[in-house]
Amino acid sequence: MNHIPIPHPMPPLPDWQLEIAWGALSLIALVTFGTLLWQMAHAHRVRRILRCPVREIDADVTVRLDPTTGAPTDVTRCSLLRPSHDVTCSQSCLHPPRELHLQPGA
């Protein structure tokens, strides 16, 4: 008959090992939560090259999008401004004027 060994309970961990384990788990949870918050805050932002109608040159801009329609609603950064996050212009690059298509004889 085979002898089946009886499992022995693990000895308890010392306090310093428990503190390290809880600290590591807390750090992992904090980093995960912070990453999720950052992604949610930046989920509706995209970088685009838009033509500045005031300076008449291209600008590298970060645009906030409407979450329901996907249309650009706000410029959050612009490469033509210093500092780039201080967007104080009229943001007319988001809504360029439409060209008029006149029909002959009209």
MDTraj code that builds the backbone (N, CA, C; nanometers):
import mdtraj as md
import numpy as np

residues = "MET ASN HIS ILE PRO ILE PRO HIS PRO MET PRO PRO LEU PRO ASP TRP GLN LEU GLU ILE ALA TRP GLY ALA LEU SER LEU ILE ALA LEU VAL THR PHE GLY THR LEU LEU TRP GLN MET ALA HIS ALA HIS ARG VAL ARG ARG ILE LEU ARG CYS PRO VAL ARG GLU ILE ASP ALA ASP VAL THR VAL ARG LEU ASP PRO THR THR GLY ALA PRO THR ASP VAL THR ARG CYS SER LEU LEU ARG PRO SER HIS ASP VAL THR CYS SER GLN SER CYS LEU HIS PRO PRO ARG GLU LEU HIS LEU GLN PRO GLY ALA".split()
xyz = np.array([
    [0.0828, -0.1168, 0.0000],
    [0.0000, 0.0000, 0.0000],
    [0.0888, 0.1252, 0.0000],
    [0.0531, 0.2222, -0.0894],
    [0.1322, 0.3442, -0.0998],
    [0.0981, 0.4370, 0.0147],
    [0.2028, 0.4990, 0.0615],
    [0.1834, 0.5936, 0.1703],
    [0.1586, 0.7325, 0.1092],
    [0.0451, 0.7947, 0.1380],
    [0.0118, 0.9276, 0.0895],
    [0.0535, 1.0263, 0.1965],
    [0.1439, 1.1202, 0.1591],
    [0.1879, 1.2153, 0.2620],
    [0.0748, 1.3122, 0.2979],
    [0.0680, 1.3439, 0.4230],
    [-0.0309, 1.4396, 0.4723],
    [0.0257, 1.5795, 0.4518],
    [-0.0509, 1.6665, 0.3812],
    [0.0019, 1.8020, 0.3597],
    [0.0065, 1.8799, 0.4909],
    [0.1160, 1.9510, 0.5069],
    [0.1327, 2.0323, 0.6271],
    [0.0947, 2.1765, 0.5924],
    [0.0273, 2.2456, 0.6804],
    [-0.0060, 2.3857, 0.6519],
    [0.1210, 2.4692, 0.6405],
    [0.1127, 2.5708, 0.5557],
    [0.2279, 2.6598, 0.5397],
    [0.2480, 2.7394, 0.6678],
    [0.3703, 2.7621, 0.7013],
    [0.3922, 2.8479, 0.8197],
    [0.3519, 2.9908, 0.7870],
    [0.3050, 3.0654, 0.8833],
    [0.2649, 3.2039, 0.8564],
    [0.3845, 3.2887, 0.8128],
    [0.3556, 3.3845, 0.7260],
    [0.4609, 3.4750, 0.6792],
    [0.4961, 3.5743, 0.7883],
    [0.6221, 3.6134, 0.7942],
    [0.6589, 3.7181, 0.8898],
    [0.5917, 3.8503, 0.8524],
    [0.5788, 3.9392, 0.9489],
    [0.5108, 4.0666, 0.9274],
    [0.5749, 4.1488, 0.8154],
    [0.7061, 4.1498, 0.8059],
    [0.7715, 4.2321, 0.7044],
    [0.7406, 4.1814, 0.5637],
    [0.7241, 4.0489, 0.5457],
    [0.6887, 3.9965, 0.4144],
    [0.5442, 4.0310, 0.3790],
    [0.4553, 4.0297, 0.4774],
    [0.3166, 4.0685, 0.4539],
    [0.3077, 4.2156, 0.4147],
    [0.3866, 4.3006, 0.4804],
    [0.3862, 4.4430, 0.4477],
    [0.4360, 4.4662, 0.3049],
    [0.5384, 4.3931, 0.2642],
    [0.5897, 4.4064, 0.1280],
    [0.4848, 4.3587, 0.0276],
    [0.4184, 4.2476, 0.0566],
    [0.3166, 4.1954, -0.0342],
    [0.2002, 4.2933, -0.0475],
    [0.1521, 4.3473, 0.0629],
    [0.0418, 4.4440, 0.0566],
    [0.0851, 4.5719, -0.0137],
    [0.2067, 4.6147, 0.0097],
    [0.2578, 4.7331, -0.0586],
    [0.2664, 4.7123, -0.2088],
    [0.3131, 4.5949, -0.2517],
    [0.3229, 4.5655, -0.3949],
    [0.1838, 4.5592, -0.4576],
    [0.0886, 4.4942, -0.3896],
    [-0.0479, 4.4879, -0.4427],
    [-0.1111, 4.6264, -0.4502],
    [-0.0866, 4.7088, -0.3501],
    [-0.1403, 4.8453, -0.3515],
    [-0.0810, 4.9261, -0.4653],
    [0.0480, 4.9121, -0.4891],
    [0.1138, 4.9847, -0.5982],
    [0.0596, 4.9398, -0.7338],
    [0.0404, 4.8106, -0.7531],
    [-0.0153, 4.7593, -0.8783],
    [-0.1561, 4.8134, -0.8996],
    [-0.2385, 4.8136, -0.7943],
    [-0.3752, 4.8648, -0.8061],
    [-0.3756, 5.0140, -0.8378],
    [-0.2870, 5.0897, -0.7742],
    [-0.2802, 5.2345, -0.7976],
    [-0.2370, 5.2660, -0.9405],
    [-0.1368, 5.1965, -0.9907],
    [-0.0892, 5.2187, -1.1275],
    [-0.1982, 5.1800, -1.2281],
    [-0.2664, 5.0689, -1.2044],
    [-0.3741, 5.0264, -1.2941],
    [-0.4868, 5.1283, -1.2964],
    [-0.5293, 5.1740, -1.1797],
    [-0.6373, 5.2722, -1.1700],
    [-0.5964, 5.4043, -1.2353],
    [-0.4738, 5.4494, -1.2115],
    [-0.4252, 5.5733, -1.2727],
    [-0.4187, 5.5632, -1.4239],
    [-0.3768, 5.4492, -1.4761],
    [-0.3710, 5.4292, -1.6203],
    [-0.5104, 5.4329, -1.6816],
    [-0.6060, 5.3702, -1.6158],
    [-0.7433, 5.3728, -1.6663],
    [-0.7997, 5.5143, -1.6659],
    [-0.7736, 5.5898, -1.5602],
    [-0.8207, 5.7283, -1.5553],
    [-0.7580, 5.8120, -1.6663],
    [-0.6289, 5.7946, -1.6896],
    [-0.5601, 5.8705, -1.7936],
    [-0.6178, 5.8368, -1.9310],
    [-0.6439, 5.7080, -1.9556],
    [-0.6998, 5.6689, -2.0845],
    [-0.8400, 5.7238, -2.1035],
    [-0.9197, 5.7269, -1.9981],
    [-1.0538, 5.7824, -2.0090],
    [-1.0490, 5.9321, -2.0369],
    [-0.9558, 6.0018, -1.9766],
    [-0.9450, 6.1461, -1.9962],
    [-0.8980, 6.1814, -2.1366],
    [-0.8196, 6.0947, -2.1979],
    [-0.7640, 6.1235, -2.3295],
    [-0.8266, 6.0398, -2.4406],
    [-0.9374, 5.9746, -2.4124],
    [-0.9974, 5.8851, -2.5114],
    [-1.0530, 5.9601, -2.6312],
    [-1.0996, 6.0806, -2.6117],
    [-1.1644, 6.1548, -2.7194],
    [-1.0770, 6.2701, -2.7682],
    [-0.9463, 6.2461, -2.7734],
    [-0.8535, 6.3467, -2.8247],
    [-0.7703, 6.2854, -2.9353],
    [-0.7488, 6.3619, -3.0404],
    [-0.6666, 6.3164, -3.1519],
    [-0.5747, 6.4297, -3.1962],
    [-0.4617, 6.3914, -3.2544],
    [-0.3710, 6.4911, -3.3116],
    [-0.3995, 6.5035, -3.4598],
    [-0.3990, 6.6261, -3.5067],
    [-0.4242, 6.6533, -3.6483],
    [-0.3361, 6.7678, -3.6953],
    [-0.3181, 6.7732, -3.8254],
    [-0.2528, 6.8875, -3.8883],
    [-0.3655, 6.9707, -3.9489],
    [-0.3827, 7.0912, -3.8988],
    [-0.4868, 7.1807, -3.9486],
    [-0.4236, 7.3091, -3.9990],
    [-0.4883, 7.3721, -4.0917],
    [-0.4424, 7.4996, -4.1464],
    [-0.4936, 7.6127, -4.0585],
    [-0.4036, 7.6947, -4.0079],
    [-0.4429, 7.8103, -3.9275],
    [-0.4878, 7.9203, -4.0227],
    [-0.6145, 7.9616, -4.0156],
    [-0.6614, 8.0647, -4.1076],
    [-0.6068, 8.2034, -4.0746],
    [-0.5557, 8.2230, -3.9551],
    [-0.5019, 8.3536, -3.9164],
    [-0.3588, 8.3692, -3.9674],
    [-0.2737, 8.2717, -3.9384],
    [-0.1341, 8.2785, -3.9806],
    [-0.1109, 8.2164, -4.1182],
    [-0.2091, 8.1429, -4.1686],
    [-0.2034, 8.0789, -4.2989],
    [-0.0868, 7.9817, -4.3119],
    [-0.0641, 7.9033, -4.2053],
    [0.0343, 7.7953, -4.2080],
    [-0.0268, 7.6749, -4.1367],
    [0.0331, 7.5579, -4.1600],
    [-0.0156, 7.4366, -4.0960],
    [0.0302, 7.4321, -3.9510],
    [-0.0556, 7.3768, -3.8661],
    [-0.0254, 7.3642, -3.7238],
    [-0.0547, 7.2222, -3.6793],
    [0.0284, 7.1723, -3.5895],
    [0.0053, 7.0418, -3.5270],
    [-0.0811, 7.0667, -3.4040],
    [-0.2055, 7.0207, -3.4061],
    [-0.2987, 7.0489, -3.2970],
    [-0.3515, 6.9193, -3.2369],
    [-0.3884, 6.9266, -3.1097],
    [-0.4612, 6.8190, -3.0435],
    [-0.6036, 6.8667, -3.0278],
    [-0.6962, 6.7857, -3.0778],
    [-0.8364, 6.8247, -3.0845],
    [-0.9197, 6.7331, -2.9954],
    [-1.0087, 6.7929, -2.9171],
    [-1.1046, 6.7146, -2.8390],
    [-1.2257, 6.6874, -2.9273],
    [-1.2711, 6.5611, -2.9286],
    [-1.3831, 6.5212, -3.0127],
    [-1.5091, 6.5034, -2.9287],
    [-1.6221, 6.5316, -2.9904],
    [-1.7511, 6.5051, -2.9270],
    [-1.7686, 6.3538, -2.9208],
    [-1.7929, 6.2965, -2.8020],
    [-1.8003, 6.1507, -2.7913],
    [-1.9176, 6.0893, -2.8677],
    [-2.0217, 6.1647, -2.8940],
    [-2.1370, 6.1069, -2.9637],
    [-2.1252, 6.1188, -3.1144],
    [-2.0763, 6.2327, -3.1639],
    [-2.0705, 6.2528, -3.3090],
    [-1.9307, 6.2357, -3.3663],
    [-1.8282, 6.2510, -3.2839],
    [-1.6912, 6.2431, -3.3328],
    [-1.6433, 6.3701, -3.3999],
    [-1.7248, 6.4752, -3.3942],
    [-1.6867, 6.6028, -3.4549],
    [-1.5917, 6.6778, -3.3613],
    [-1.4945, 6.7509, -3.4166],
    [-1.4036, 6.8287, -3.3316],
    [-1.4780, 6.9414, -3.2614],
    [-1.4533, 6.9557, -3.1306],
    [-1.5230, 7.0579, -3.0529],
    [-1.4296, 7.1606, -2.9923],
    [-1.3032, 7.1249, -2.9706],
    [-1.2142, 7.2147, -2.8982],
    [-1.0699, 7.1815, -2.9320],
    [-0.9853, 7.2831, -2.9394],
    [-0.8417, 7.2640, -2.9561],
    [-0.7790, 7.2697, -2.8171],
    [-0.7075, 7.1634, -2.7784],
    [-0.6446, 7.1610, -2.6465],
    [-0.4959, 7.1951, -2.6524],
    [-0.4317, 7.1749, -2.7683],
    [-0.2907, 7.2110, -2.7870],
    [-0.2702, 7.2557, -2.9307],
    [-0.1801, 7.3516, -2.9489],
    [-0.1478, 7.4014, -3.0823],
    [0.0008, 7.4320, -3.0887],
    [0.0667, 7.3848, -3.1945],
    [0.2115, 7.4044, -3.2079],
    [0.2482, 7.5498, -3.2368],
    [0.1529, 7.6327, -3.2765],
    [0.1827, 7.7727, -3.3082],
    [0.1798, 7.8621, -3.1845],
    [0.1310, 7.8124, -3.0738],
    [0.1173, 7.8937, -2.9524],
    [0.2244, 7.8565, -2.8507],
    [0.2607, 7.9525, -2.7687],
    [0.3571, 7.9304, -2.6605],
    [0.2973, 7.9811, -2.5311],
    [0.2758, 7.9003, -2.4305],
    [0.2871, 7.7548, -2.4312],
    [0.1763, 7.6918, -2.5146],
    [0.2044, 7.5716, -2.5637],
    [0.1140, 7.5100, -2.6610],
    [-0.0227, 7.4739, -2.6036],
    [-0.0322, 7.4574, -2.4721],
    [-0.1613, 7.4220, -2.4132],
    [-0.2455, 7.5449, -2.3779],
    [-0.1903, 7.6633, -2.3958],
    [-0.2639, 7.7873, -2.3647],
    [-0.3335, 7.8369, -2.4922],
    [-0.4425, 7.7706, -2.5275],
    [-0.5137, 7.8018, -2.6515],
    [-0.6127, 7.9150, -2.6229],
    [-0.5778, 8.0353, -2.6672],
    [-0.6620, 8.1524, -2.6420],
    [-0.7172, 8.2121, -2.7711],
    [-0.6954, 8.1447, -2.8824],
    [-0.7432, 8.1980, -3.0104],
    [-0.8907, 8.1624, -3.0308],
    [-0.9441, 8.2025, -3.1442],
    [-1.0857, 8.1776, -3.1726],
    [-1.1122, 8.0354, -3.2207],
    [-1.0074, 7.9568, -3.2428],
    [-1.0165, 7.8188, -3.2888],
    [-1.0941, 7.8080, -3.4198],
    [-1.0736, 7.9041, -3.5063],
    [-1.1432, 7.9017, -3.6354],
    [-1.0886, 7.7936, -3.7278],
    [-0.9776, 7.7306, -3.6915],
    [-0.9250, 7.6200, -3.7719],
    [-1.0183, 7.4986, -3.7663],
    [-1.1006, 7.4896, -3.6613],
    [-1.1946, 7.3776, -3.6502],
    [-1.3106, 7.3902, -3.7472],
    [-1.3457, 7.5126, -3.7820],
    [-1.4601, 7.5370, -3.8687],
    [-1.4186, 7.6297, -3.9827],
    [-1.3432, 7.5746, -4.0787],
    [-1.2990, 7.6603, -4.1897],
    [-1.4192, 7.7059, -4.2715],
    [-1.4091, 7.8240, -4.3317],
    [-1.5219, 7.8733, -4.4128],
    [-1.5437, 7.7831, -4.5334],
    [-1.6677, 7.7632, -4.5658],
    [-1.7006, 7.6799, -4.6809],
    [-1.6832, 7.7612, -4.8086],
    [-1.6341, 7.6932, -4.9100],
    [-1.6170, 7.7615, -5.0377],
    [-1.7528, 7.7746, -5.1064],
    [-1.7729, 7.8843, -5.1719],
    [-1.8968, 7.9064, -5.2440],
    [-1.8834, 7.8465, -5.3834],
    [-1.9766, 7.7658, -5.4192],
    [-1.9793, 7.7060, -5.5528],
    [-2.0908, 7.7745, -5.6311],
    [-2.0527, 7.8726, -5.7070],
    [-2.1527, 7.9474, -5.7856],
    [-2.1753, 7.8756, -5.9181],
    [-2.2983, 7.8647, -5.9520],
    [-2.3326, 7.8038, -6.0800],
    [-2.3355, 7.9128, -6.1869],
    [-2.2948, 7.8796, -6.3069],
    [-2.2983, 7.9790, -6.4144],
    [-2.4413, 8.0253, -6.4395],
    [-2.4554, 8.1557, -6.4575],
    [-2.5860, 8.2151, -6.4845],
    [-2.6642, 8.2464, -6.3587],
    [-2.6055, 8.2217, -6.2443],
    [-2.6792, 8.2485, -6.1209],
    [-2.6509, 8.3875, -6.0702],
])
top = md.Topology()
chain = top.add_chain()
for i, resn in enumerate(residues, 1):
    res = top.add_residue(resn, chain, resSeq=i)
    for name in ("N", "CA", "C"):
        top.add_atom(name, md.element.get_by_symbol(name[0]), res)
traj = md.Trajectory(xyz[None], top)
